[in-house]
């Protein structure tokens, strides 16, 4: 399962919201 974090830095280099991030398994 995914870790609960407020956000992450996507491939675009900008901070993405966890709701917008890709599903990481």
Secondary structure, 3 states (H helix, E strand, C coil): CCCCCCEEECCCCCEEECCCCCCCC
